Amino acid sequence: MPRIYIITIIALFISFLTNRKKTIQALQIALKKFSAIMPAFLTMLILISIVIFIFPDKVIIKYLGHSSHGYSTILAAFLGSITLMPGFITFPLCNILLEKGVSYMVLSAFSTTLMMVGIMTFPIEKAYLGTKVTIIRNIISFCIALCVAFITGIFFGEIF
């Protein structure tokens, strides 16, 4: 992670030397966008912190931990499918769950379904795509997410 910060600072410095006006404009736009998403980010972070505080590590590990990959993966995929959360919240949450002992395969199922399957966004999708296409898209996305989780489990040595 520090490498990314260093590369970003160097790129920002080069941009500043190249065109100060555009760099300052870009930073102002970024600050406005960051300010716009900050309330949602903090709200989700607080809610996630409360949930993680309420549920002890033993409960999280029991349902999403290493004991039964199949059950945990399906449960995580289901939770990801019905939850609506932006990526900038999802990935820090997955890091917290990883530190609690949740496997990569389960986190893969959770984060992939969170990004690809939209139970909460079903009404909006239905209005634009129609019911049949929306259902088919969600089913295919769910299956792809499970395949991704399975492959993740293989690569991280969690299964086989």
MODELLER restraints for C-alpha pairs under 7 A, 6 or more apart:
rsr = mdl.restraints
at = mdl.atoms
rsr.add(forms.Gaussian(group=physical.xy_distance, feature=features.Distance(at['CA:15:A'], at['CA:23:A']), mean=6.14, stdev=0.5))
rsr.add(forms.Gaussian(group=physical.xy_distance, feature=features.Distance(at['CA:16:A'], at['CA:23:A']), mean=5.51, stdev=0.5))
rsr.add(forms.Gaussian(group=physical.xy_distance, feature=features.Distance(at['CA:41:A'], at['CA:89:A']), mean=6.68, stdev=0.5))
rsr.add(forms.Gaussian(group=physical.xy_distance, feature=features.Distance(at['CA:57:A'], at['CA:100:A']), mean=6.41, stdev=0.5))
rsr.add(forms.Gaussian(group=physical.xy_distance, feature=features.Distance(at['CA:61:A'], at['CA:101:A']), mean=6.40, stdev=0.5))
rsr.add(forms.Gaussian(group=physical.xy_distance, feature=features.Distance(at['CA:61:A'], at['CA:102:A']), mean=6.44, stdev=0.5))
rsr.add(forms.Gaussian(group=physical.xy_distance, feature=features.Distance(at['CA:63:A'], at['CA:72:A']), mean=5.88, stdev=0.5))
rsr.add(forms.Gaussian(group=physical.xy_distance, feature=features.Distance(at['CA:64:A'], at['CA:72:A']), mean=4.66, stdev=0.5))
rsr.add(forms.Gaussian(group=physical.xy_distance, feature=features.Distance(at['CA:64:A'], at['CA:102:A']), mean=5.80, stdev=0.5))
rsr.add(forms.Gaussian(group=physical.xy_distance, feature=features.Distance(at['CA:64:A'], at['CA:106:A']), mean=6.85, stdev=0.5))
rsr.add(forms.Gaussian(group=physical.xy_distance, feature=features.Distance(at['CA:65:A'], at['CA:72:A']), mean=6.79, stdev=0.5))
rsr.add(forms.Gaussian(group=physical.xy_distance, feature=features.Distance(at['CA:65:A'], at['CA:101:A']), mean=6.12, stdev=0.5))
rsr.add(forms.Gaussian(group=physical.xy_distance, feature=features.Distance(at['CA:65:A'], at['CA:102:A']), mean=4.69, stdev=0.5))
rsr.add(forms.Gaussian(group=physical.xy_distance, feature=features.Distance(at['CA:65:A'], at['CA:103:A']), mean=6.37, stdev=0.5))
rsr.add(forms.Gaussian(group=physical.xy_distance, feature=features.Distance(at['CA:66:A'], at['CA:102:A']), mean=6.71, stdev=0.5))
rsr.add(forms.Gaussian(group=physical.xy_distance, feature=features.Distance(at['CA:66:A'], at['CA:103:A']), mean=6.34, stdev=0.5))
rsr.add(forms.Gaussian(group=physical.xy_distance, feature=features.Distance(at['CA:72:A'], at['CA:106:A']), mean=6.27, stdev=0.5))
rsr.add(forms.Gaussian(group=physical.xy_distance, feature=features.Distance(at['CA:73:A'], at['CA:105:A']), mean=6.86, stdev=0.5))
rsr.add(forms.Gaussian(group=physical.xy_distance, feature=features.Distance(at['CA:73:A'], at['CA:106:A']), mean=4.64, stdev=0.5))
rsr.add(forms.Gaussian(group=physical.xy_distance, feature=features.Distance(at['CA:73:A'], at['CA:109:A']), mean=6.00, stdev=0.5))
rsr.add(forms.Gaussian(group=physical.xy_distance, feature=features.Distance(at['CA:76:A'], at['CA:106:A']), mean=6.08, stdev=0.5))
rsr.add(forms.Gaussian(group=physical.xy_distance, feature=features.Distance(at['CA:76:A'], at['CA:109:A']), mean=6.02, stdev=0.5))
rsr.add(forms.Gaussian(group=physical.xy_distance, feature=features.Distance(at['CA:76:A'], at['CA:110:A']), mean=4.72, stdev=0.5))
rsr.add(forms.Gaussian(group=physical.xy_distance, feature=features.Distance(at['CA:77:A'], at['CA:109:A']), mean=4.94, stdev=0.5))
rsr.add(forms.Gaussian(group=physical.xy_distance, feature=features.Distance(at['CA:77:A'], at['CA:110:A']), mean=4.82, stdev=0.5))
rsr.add(forms.Gaussian(group=physical.xy_distance, feature=features.Distance(at['CA:77:A'], at['CA:113:A']), mean=5.69, stdev=0.5))
rsr.add(forms.Gaussian(group=physical.xy_distance, feature=features.Distance(at['CA:79:A'], at['CA:110:A']), mean=6.81, stdev=0.5))
rsr.add(forms.Gaussian(group=physical.xy_distance, feature=features.Distance(at['CA:80:A'], at['CA:110:A']), mean=4.73, stdev=0.5))
rsr.add(forms.Gaussian(group=physical.xy_distance, feature=features.Distance(at['CA:80:A'], at['CA:111:A']), mean=6.43, stdev=0.5))
rsr.add(forms.Gaussian(group=physical.xy_distance, feature=features.Distance(at['CA:80:A'], at['CA:113:A']), mean=5.00, stdev=0.5))
rsr.add(forms.Gaussian(group=physical.xy_distance, feature=features.Distance(at['CA:80:A'], at['CA:114:A']), mean=4.22, stdev=0.5))
rsr.add(forms.Gaussian(group=physical.xy_distance, feature=features.Distance(at['CA:81:A'], at['CA:113:A']), mean=5.19, stdev=0.5))
rsr.add(forms.Gaussian(group=physical.xy_distance, feature=features.Distance(at['CA:81:A'], at['CA:114:A']), mean=5.45, stdev=0.5))
rsr.add(forms.Gaussian(group=physical.xy_distance, feature=features.Distance(at['CA:81:A'], at['CA:117:A']), mean=5.16, stdev=0.5))
rsr.add(forms.Gaussian(group=physical.xy_distance, feature=features.Distance(at['CA:81:A'], at['CA:118:A']), mean=5.97, stdev=0.5))
rsr.add(forms.Gaussian(group=physical.xy_distance, feature=features.Distance(at['CA:81:A'], at['CA:119:A']), mean=6.01, stdev=0.5))
rsr.add(forms.Gaussian(group=physical.xy_distance, feature=features.Distance(at['CA:82:A'], at['CA:118:A']), mean=6.85, stdev=0.5))
rsr.add(forms.Gaussian(group=physical.xy_distance, feature=features.Distance(at['CA:82:A'], at['CA:119:A']), mean=5.18, stdev=0.5))
rsr.add(forms.Gaussian(group=physical.xy_distance, feature=features.Distance(at['CA:82:A'], at['CA:120:A']), mean=6.07, stdev=0.5))
rsr.add(forms.Gaussian(group=physical.xy_distance, feature=features.Distance(at['CA:83:A'], at['CA:114:A']), mean=6.51, stdev=0.5))
rsr.add(forms.Gaussian(group=physical.xy_distance, feature=features.Distance(at['CA:83:A'], at['CA:120:A']), mean=6.84, stdev=0.5))
rsr.add(forms.Gaussian(group=physical.xy_distance, feature=features.Distance(at['CA:84:A'], at['CA:114:A']), mean=6.88, stdev=0.5))
rsr.add(forms.Gaussian(group=physical.xy_distance, feature=features.Distance(at['CA:84:A'], at['CA:120:A']), mean=6.33, stdev=0.5))
rsr.add(forms.Gaussian(group=physical.xy_distance, feature=features.Distance(at['CA:90:A'], at['CA:111:A']), mean=6.62, stdev=0.5))
rsr.add(forms.Gaussian(group=physical.xy_distance, feature=features.Distance(at['CA:94:A'], at['CA:107:A']), mean=6.18, stdev=0.5))
rsr.add(forms.Gaussian(group=physical.xy_distance, feature=features.Distance(at['CA:104:A'], at['CA:152:A']), mean=6.81, stdev=0.5))
rsr.add(forms.Gaussian(group=physical.xy_distance, feature=features.Distance(at['CA:104:A'], at['CA:153:A']), mean=6.66, stdev=0.5))
rsr.add(forms.Gaussian(group=physical.xy_distance, feature=features.Distance(at['CA:105:A'], at['CA:149:A']), mean=4.87, stdev=0.5))
rsr.add(forms.Gaussian(group=physical.xy_distance, feature=features.Distance(at['CA:105:A'], at['CA:150:A']), mean=6.50, stdev=0.5))
rsr.add(forms.Gaussian(group=physical.xy_distance, feature=features.Distance(at['CA:105:A'], at['CA:152:A']), mean=5.40, stdev=0.5))
rsr.add(forms.Gaussian(group=physical.xy_distance, feature=features.Distance(at['CA:105:A'], at['CA:153:A']), mean=4.65, stdev=0.5))
rsr.add(forms.Gaussian(group=physical.xy_distance, feature=features.Distance(at['CA:106:A'], at['CA:149:A']), mean=6.75, stdev=0.5))
rsr.add(forms.Gaussian(group=physical.xy_distance, feature=features.Distance(at['CA:108:A'], at['CA:149:A']), mean=5.05, stdev=0.5))
rsr.add(forms.Gaussian(group=physical.xy_distance, feature=features.Distance(at['CA:108:A'], at['CA:152:A']), mean=6.93, stdev=0.5))
rsr.add(forms.Gaussian(group=physical.xy_distance, feature=features.Distance(at['CA:109:A'], at['CA:145:A']), mean=5.76, stdev=0.5))
rsr.add(forms.Gaussian(group=physical.xy_distance, feature=features.Distance(at['CA:109:A'], at['CA:146:A']), mean=5.94, stdev=0.5))
rsr.add(forms.Gaussian(group=physical.xy_distance, feature=features.Distance(at['CA:109:A'], at['CA:149:A']), mean=4.96, stdev=0.5))
rsr.add(forms.Gaussian(group=physical.xy_distance, feature=features.Distance(at['CA:112:A'], at['CA:145:A']), mean=5.40, stdev=0.5))
rsr.add(forms.Gaussian(group=physical.xy_distance, feature=features.Distance(at['CA:113:A'], at['CA:142:A']), mean=6.15, stdev=0.5))
rsr.add(forms.Gaussian(group=physical.xy_distance, feature=features.Distance(at['CA:113:A'], at['CA:145:A']), mean=5.72, stdev=0.5))
rsr.add(forms.Gaussian(group=physical.xy_distance, feature=features.Distance(at['CA:116:A'], at['CA:141:A']), mean=5.78, stdev=0.5))
rsr.add(forms.Gaussian(group=physical.xy_distance, feature=features.Distance(at['CA:117:A'], at['CA:138:A']), mean=5.22, stdev=0.5))
rsr.add(forms.Gaussian(group=physical.xy_distance, feature=features.Distance(at['CA:117:A'], at['CA:141:A']), mean=5.86, stdev=0.5))
rsr.add(forms.Gaussian(group=physical.xy_distance, feature=features.Distance(at['CA:117:A'], at['CA:142:A']), mean=6.16, stdev=0.5))
rsr.add(forms.Gaussian(group=physical.xy_distance, feature=features.Distance(at['CA:118:A'], at['CA:138:A']), mean=6.68, stdev=0.5))
rsr.add(forms.Gaussian(group=physical.xy_distance, feature=features.Distance(at['CA:125:A'], at['CA:134:A']), mean=6.15, stdev=0.5))
rsr.add(forms.Gaussian(group=physical.xy_distance, feature=features.Distance(at['CA:126:A'], at['CA:134:A']), mean=5.85, stdev=0.5))
rsr.add(forms.Gaussian(group=physical.xy_distance, feature=features.Distance(at['CA:153:A'], at['CA:159:A']), mean=5.57, stdev=0.5))
rsr.add(forms.Gaussian(group=physical.xy_distance, feature=features.Distance(at['CA:154:A'], at['CA:160:A']), mean=6.70, stdev=0.5))
